[in-house]
Amino acid sequence: MFCIRAETPPSESMLEGVELSIVLAEAEPVGGFVGTSISEPLLQIGILVTVCSYLIYLQPLMMLAVAATLAPQIAFVPMMQAAINRRVEAKVAIMRDVSEGMVHAIEGGQDEDPQTSHMGAIFFANMEIYRYKYAMNFLMNLMAQLGYVGIFVLGGYYVVTGKTEIGTVVAFVSGLAKIIDPWGAIVDWYRDLRVTQVKFRLIRDAAKFGGAGNHEI
């Protein structure tokens, strides 16, 4: 993993490579996330609170079936996202190594073997990131479908025993459909937030070191 030690100052090509990677590939995603970092969660949380409040008003016990679809996601999403973050950090480090190699090649020449291995490492990191993303999406979709099953089972029982009406069950099915989209948007926002935090930290650390290096020069 890319690491800069204070006791071993990096070469000029390394500093220029890091700067090139930051300008071309790292700064824009961080800035793009800032634009929706506040408005997006406020909108989606507002939708969730409104729909959930209505469902609780209709039948508090049936709301447990909906809550059961969300609770496991609160547990596994952060764990899987932490694994994604580690691979994003490794990918950024490799990208900086590629940029450093490009600068070094312009200055004095470098064979293509190291760059070829870097491309393979980037591809492998991307594949690992996508595996975790799609596994997370699969688990979230599975929990959503189990939520529908829970509503039909619990709602059917209440209808048969006369504790609720069929219209309430239909309202819960419709309500769950309206919950899934904003909940997915909040999860996507959280994933973007965690990845952006990693990228911002790497940019901040590089900027601190680059500033110190320029001061020494």
Buried (B, 14 or more C-beta within 10 A) or exposed (E): EBEBEEEEBBEEBBBBBBBBBBEEBBBEBBEEBEEEEEEBBEBBBEBBEEBBEEBBEBBEEBBEBBBBBBEBBEEBBEEBBEBBBBBBBBBBBBBBBBBBBBBBBEEEEBEEEBBEEBEEBBEBBEEBBEEBBEEBEEBBEEBBEBBBEBBBEBBEEBBEEEEBBEEBBEBBBEBBEBBBEBBBBBBEBBBBBBBBEBBBEBBEBBEEBBEEBEEEE
